[in-house]
Amino acid sequence: MLKVPPEGTRQKIELRVEKVVSVGEVDPAKYPIPKTKLTLEFLRDHLHLRSRTNTIAALARIRNALAFATHSFFQEHNFLYVHTPIITTSDCEGAGEMFQVTTLISESEKLEKELIRNPPPSEADIEAARQLMSERGEAVKQLKAAKASKSDITAAVAELNRAKESLSKLEERSKLKPGIPKKDGKIDYTQDFFARQAFLTVSGQLQVETYACAVSNVYTFGPTFRAEQSHTSRHLAEFWMVEPEIAFADLQDDMNCAEAYVKYMCNWLLDKCLDDMEFMAKSYDKGCIDRLKMVASTPFVRTTYTEAVELLEEAVKGGKKFENEVKWGIDLASEHERYCKCF
């Protein structure tokens, strides 16, 4: 039963138990998720239990809310949700290194095990099979020359065909080689599942662009994979990405959509997940709620590329040092973007 807790306690409610049903025993000394606060690194080693902690449960609810809000935002603005492929042969503007999808390795491992159990025939085995086939063929010729009975000739021909089939199988097995198949010194992808190279998607942009040309505003939202060896908080091997495509739009339309989407997400969290956000503010990031409110209520500052480069050039003249050279025409690096956002 839920009761009002006694005065002076920090709990919001008090749980009074009237009956306990034991489903299974748990040894407190061995249970890896105690009531004490645990680091995220520790929880990564207990994936099957970490969802029982307040932190991971709160993150799951927040992520669920954001995914739902993403669809709500685009559906309310008449965007069509397009399911783009996870396995693809396409890159996307050199977005990053790609994870390759292949069955060649597993098939090669199967072949190696098979060849260990049943080794390929030797040259002597093949030569013996050729000799047997020659003898069977000669026997058929002799029977025909002697005008033997039809049944004897038929039986001899059957023996000859079996000898040919046996030789063919031996010659085919002799061609089996361990390792990944190659042709002209290169991996032979015609032997792969798709008969060509295939990868996990780095972006669904190409596919949604084709749909935008046919059905107007569309978006895709799903898992994306990047094989980048960058161990930072901004690089993940797997993440979910939303990619809208707007027909007959200019840069201002794109920026308006991006700003409206981000503010919609912030307001959704403040409205639907305030308890979880308060937990995060208390446990991990004291300013997270204030930042959400600030982003949701403040117009986004917009600047041109040229203005950003001029700002960076002024910083360099004033003694600011960047790892990447600043000049008009470059792609702005992360350090440039971090500097510009302060102004």
Phi, psi and omega per residue, in radians:
M1 nan 2.533 3.100
L2 -1.658 2.243 -3.121
K3 -2.255 2.818 3.012
V4 -1.250 2.229 -3.096
P5 -1.204 2.746 3.107
P6 -1.102 2.698 3.118
E7 -1.117 2.513 3.123
G8 1.629 -0.109 3.095
T9 -1.692 2.767 -3.083
R10 -1.613 -0.220 -3.126
Q11 -1.241 2.550 3.105
K12 -1.397 -0.544 3.134
I13 -2.387 2.869 3.067
E14 -2.175 2.329 -3.140
L15 -1.790 2.055 3.092
R16 -1.866 2.146 -3.049
V17 -1.604 2.266 3.076
E18 -1.769 -0.504 -3.108
K19 -2.667 2.424 3.132
V20 -2.094 2.223 3.066
V21 -1.922 2.077 -3.120
S22 -1.464 2.013 3.130
V23 -1.577 -0.701 -3.138
G24 -2.884 2.628 -3.112
E25 -1.469 2.535 3.060
V26 -2.276 2.206 3.114
D27 -1.425 1.919 -3.107
P28 -1.008 -0.507 -3.110
A29 -1.257 -0.409 -3.095
K30 -1.860 -0.259 -3.109
Y31 -1.160 2.124 -2.986
P32 -1.374 -0.149 -3.090
I33 -2.003 1.429 3.106
P34 -1.337 -3.096 -3.106
K35 -1.363 -0.239 3.140
T36 -1.229 2.763 3.134
K37 -1.207 2.332 -3.081
L38 -2.029 2.592 3.121
T39 -1.324 2.718 3.105
L40 -1.118 -0.588 3.108
E41 -1.086 -0.708 3.113
F42 -1.130 -0.738 -3.092
L43 -1.146 -0.478 3.124
R44 -1.130 -0.391 3.120
D45 -1.514 -0.030 3.141
H46 -2.359 1.069 -3.016
L47 -1.062 -0.614 -3.062
H48 -1.320 -0.209 -3.121
L49 -2.008 -0.243 -2.968
R50 -1.177 -0.409 3.131
S51 -1.189 -0.172 3.089
R52 -1.436 -0.172 3.140
T53 -1.475 2.712 3.137
N54 -1.064 -0.667 -3.076
T55 -1.123 -0.938 -3.078
I56 -1.206 -0.629 3.090
A57 -1.099 -0.732 3.118
A58 -1.134 -0.746 3.106
L59 -1.083 -0.687 3.130
A60 -1.103 -0.733 3.118
R61 -1.179 -0.685 3.117
I62 -1.137 -0.768 -3.140
R63 -1.164 -0.681 3.073
N64 -1.034 -0.768 -3.127
A65 -1.119 -0.739 -3.118
L66 -1.169 -0.672 3.111
A67 -1.137 -0.763 3.115
F68 -1.110 -0.733 -3.132
A69 -1.143 -0.602 3.113
T70 -1.035 -0.850 3.120
H71 -1.147 -0.679 -3.140
S72 -1.069 -0.781 -3.115
F73 -1.044 -0.894 -3.049
F74 -1.274 -0.578 3.091
Q75 -1.188 -0.673 3.107
E76 -1.143 -0.432 3.131
H77 -1.768 0.346 3.008
N78 1.106 0.652 2.993
F79 -1.604 2.532 3.094
L80 -1.667 2.264 3.140
Y81 -1.439 2.107 -3.119
V82 -1.943 2.238 3.072
H83 -1.502 1.974 -3.138
T84 -1.715 2.710 -3.040
P85 -1.191 2.557 3.051
I86 -1.488 -0.671 3.078
I87 -1.741 2.225 -3.034
T88 -2.570 2.848 3.037
T89 -1.769 0.027 -3.001
S90 -1.816 2.489 2.926
D91 -1.599 -3.136 3.109
C92 -2.446 1.656 3.060
E93 0.939 0.584 -3.120
G94 1.036 0.671 -3.018
A95 -1.114 -0.400 3.139
G96 2.898 3.005 3.093
E97 -1.133 2.537 -3.019
M98 -1.929 2.517 3.005
F99 -1.395 2.226 -3.109
Q100 -1.558 2.471 3.083
V101 -1.905 2.097 -3.100
T102 -2.635 2.612 3.017
T103 -1.824 -0.002 -3.075
L104 -1.089 -0.672 -3.097
I105 -1.190 -0.826 -3.132
S106 -1.142 -0.694 3.107
E107 -1.139 -0.659 3.113
S108 -1.125 -0.720 3.121
E109 -1.135 -0.699 3.089
K110 -1.074 -0.746 -3.124
L111 -1.115 -0.744 3.134
E112 -1.053 -0.754 3.112
K113 -1.132 -0.695 3.134
E114 -1.126 -0.723 -3.131
L115 -1.207 -0.460 3.060
I116 -1.247 -0.770 3.121
R117 -1.208 -0.713 -3.068
N118 -2.321 1.485 -3.061
P119 -1.010 2.642 3.122
P120 -1.170 2.732 -3.108
P121 -1.179 2.603 3.078
S122 -1.474 2.978 3.081
E123 -1.059 -0.618 3.125
A124 -1.126 -0.688 3.109
D125 -1.102 -0.748 -3.120
I126 -1.189 -0.709 3.133
E127 -1.127 -0.662 3.105
A128 -1.132 -0.679 3.118
A129 -1.168 -0.663 3.090
R130 -1.115 -0.722 -3.141
Q131 -1.113 -0.725 3.122
L132 -1.114 -0.733 3.123
M133 -1.105 -0.691 3.120
S134 -1.106 -0.733 3.125
E135 -1.129 -0.715 3.116
R136 -1.127 -0.675 3.107
G137 -1.149 -0.716 3.121
E138 -1.122 -0.648 3.127
A139 -1.122 -0.681 3.115
V140 -1.124 -0.753 3.125
K141 -1.040 -0.779 -3.113
Q142 -1.124 -0.701 3.132
L143 -1.144 -0.701 3.117
K144 -1.167 -0.711 3.132
A145 -1.130 -0.605 -3.130
A146 -1.482 0.041 -3.126
K147 0.922 0.880 3.119
A148 -1.210 3.024 -3.115
S149 -1.167 2.720 -3.121
K150 -1.060 -0.674 -3.116
S151 -1.141 -0.690 3.118
D152 -1.151 -0.730 3.128
I153 -1.139 -0.741 3.127
T154 -1.051 -0.744 3.132
A155 -1.123 -0.698 -3.134
A156 -1.190 -0.679 3.098
V157 -1.113 -0.690 3.104
A158 -1.074 -0.719 3.093
E159 -1.108 -0.686 3.113
L160 -1.115 -0.753 -3.135
N161 -1.122 -0.687 3.094
R162 -1.131 -0.647 3.111
A163 -1.159 -0.703 3.096
K164 -1.107 -0.757 -3.121
E165 -1.125 -0.730 3.121
S166 -1.093 -0.740 3.110
L167 -1.112 -0.737 -3.138
S168 -1.066 -0.748 3.126
K169 -1.128 -0.715 3.132
L170 -1.124 -0.765 3.133
E171 -1.127 -0.643 3.125
E172 -1.175 -0.732 3.125
R173 -1.186 -0.529 -3.133
S174 -1.168 -0.346 3.137
K175 -1.437 -0.241 -3.118
L176 -1.218 2.200 -3.132
K177 -2.192 2.400 3.085
P178 -1.157 2.714 3.135
G179 1.752 3.060 -3.129
I180 -1.315 2.309 -3.113
P181 -1.085 2.416 -3.138
K182 -2.259 2.695 3.111
K183 -2.454 2.178 -3.096
D184 0.981 0.637 3.096
G185 1.417 -0.004 -3.129
K186 -2.070 2.756 3.120
I187 -1.085 2.299 -3.100
D188 -1.576 1.598 -3.092
Y189 -1.299 -0.144 3.053
T190 -1.151 -0.312 3.108
Q191 -1.573 -0.040 -3.118
D192 -1.426 3.020 -3.056
F193 -1.013 -0.788 -3.111
F194 -1.680 0.071 -3.114
A195 1.065 0.362 3.074
R196 -2.881 2.973 3.099
Q197 -1.173 2.446 3.106
A198 -2.402 2.676 -3.025
F199 -2.467 2.814 2.912
L200 -1.325 2.443 -3.008
T201 -1.115 2.439 2.985
V202 -1.737 -0.200 3.139
S203 -3.041 2.542 3.046
G204 -1.698 0.249 -3.022
Q205 -1.018 -0.790 -3.090
L206 -1.017 -0.771 -3.092
Q207 -1.204 -0.750 -3.112
V208 -1.230 -0.476 3.070
E209 -1.090 -0.716 3.130
T210 -1.151 -0.616 3.112
Y211 -1.243 -0.647 3.134
A212 -1.061 -0.586 3.130
C213 -1.256 -0.236 -3.094
A214 -1.923 -0.703 -3.017
V215 -2.158 0.259 3.097
S216 1.313 -2.447 -2.947
N217 -1.132 2.229 -3.122
V218 -2.445 2.913 3.029
Y219 -2.667 2.736 2.983
T220 -2.238 2.612 -3.100
F221 -2.569 1.931 -3.086
G222 -3.024 -3.060 -3.090
P223 -1.219 2.509 -3.134
T224 -2.350 2.588 -3.017
F225 -2.285 2.320 3.109
R226 -2.341 2.164 3.137
A227 -1.600 1.054 -3.106
E228 -1.777 2.258 3.124
Q229 -1.491 1.026 3.131
S230 -2.154 1.879 -3.063
H231 -1.616 1.284 3.113
T232 -2.262 2.974 3.118
S233 -1.246 -0.169 -3.119
R234 -1.823 0.032 3.142
H235 -2.175 2.196 3.115
L236 -2.290 2.557 3.073
A237 -1.247 -0.538 3.130
E238 -2.433 2.298 3.093
F239 -2.738 2.867 3.098
W240 -1.738 2.380 -3.064
M241 -2.334 2.405 3.054
V242 -1.744 2.309 -3.096
E243 -2.331 1.733 3.074
P244 -1.543 2.644 3.007
E245 -2.299 2.189 -3.075
I246 -1.944 2.197 3.125
A247 -1.361 2.490 3.072
F248 0.957 0.873 -3.114
A249 -2.171 2.713 3.034
D250 -1.968 -3.047 -3.064
L251 -1.070 -0.658 3.125
Q252 -1.089 -0.695 3.107
D253 -1.101 -0.724 3.113
D254 -1.079 -0.797 -3.125
M255 -1.158 -0.679 3.105
N256 -1.072 -0.724 3.141
C257 -1.136 -0.796 -3.125
A258 -1.082 -0.782 -3.131
E259 -1.136 -0.744 -3.138
A260 -1.121 -0.673 -3.128
Y261 -1.154 -0.831 -3.115
V262 -1.082 -0.749 3.134
K263 -1.165 -0.637 3.101
Y264 -1.078 -0.758 3.122
M265 -1.084 -0.768 -3.130
C266 -1.099 -0.800 -3.138
N267 -1.145 -0.612 3.130
W268 -1.105 -0.776 3.117
L269 -1.096 -0.760 -3.131
L270 -1.138 -0.528 -3.102
D271 -1.523 -0.710 -3.003
K272 -1.770 -0.416 -3.001
C273 -2.240 0.579 -3.058
L274 -1.098 -0.681 3.135
D275 -1.069 -0.777 3.132
D276 -1.188 -0.652 3.106
M277 -1.178 -0.611 3.072
E278 -1.145 -0.651 3.068
F279 -1.101 -0.762 3.123
M280 -1.121 -0.684 3.121
A281 -1.130 -0.660 -3.136
K282 -1.284 -0.641 -2.991
S283 -1.694 -0.522 -2.980
Y284 -2.303 -0.744 -2.987
D285 -2.470 1.727 -3.044
K286 -1.071 -0.522 -3.042
G287 -1.702 0.165 -3.016
C288 -1.135 -0.688 -3.130
I289 -1.212 -0.725 3.113
D290 -1.074 -0.669 3.121
R291 -1.172 -0.699 3.094
L292 -1.044 -0.788 3.139
K293 -1.127 -0.673 -3.127
M294 -1.164 -0.808 -3.135
V295 -1.128 -0.699 -3.092
A296 -1.194 -0.432 -3.029
S297 -1.942 -0.094 -3.053
T298 -1.891 2.252 3.070
P299 -1.074 2.449 -3.138
F300 -1.300 2.324 3.072
V301 -1.318 2.385 -3.134
R302 -2.136 2.423 -3.140
T303 -2.456 2.728 3.103
T304 -1.453 2.851 3.089
Y305 -1.040 -0.768 -3.118
T306 -1.081 -0.732 3.113
E307 -1.095 -0.676 3.130
A308 -1.140 -0.740 3.135
V309 -1.152 -0.711 3.117
E310 -1.098 -0.683 3.095
L311 -1.087 -0.743 3.135
L312 -1.179 -0.700 3.121
E313 -1.109 -0.678 3.082
E314 -1.122 -0.645 3.116
A315 -1.137 -0.708 3.128
V316 -1.115 -0.733 3.106
K317 -1.092 -0.525 -3.138
G318 -1.470 0.058 3.079
G319 1.854 -0.052 3.105
K320 -1.220 2.364 -3.132
K321 -1.977 2.351 3.069
F322 -2.082 2.598 3.078
E323 -1.201 -0.609 -3.138
N324 -1.756 2.358 -3.110
E325 -1.066 2.489 3.122
V326 -1.832 2.076 3.017
K327 -2.831 2.743 -3.106
W328 -1.132 2.319 3.123
G329 1.921 -0.266 -3.134
I330 -1.372 2.794 2.914
D331 -1.435 2.194 -3.110
L332 -1.105 2.252 3.122
A333 -1.457 2.978 -3.119
S334 -1.037 -0.666 -3.135
E335 -1.150 -0.581 3.087
H336 -1.175 -0.763 -3.135
E337 -1.123 -0.707 3.126
R338 -1.094 -0.647 -3.140
Y339 -1.219 -0.751 -3.075
C340 -1.155 -0.555 -3.067
K341 -1.208 -0.215 3.140
C342 -1.465 -0.052 -3.062
F343 -2.093 nan nan
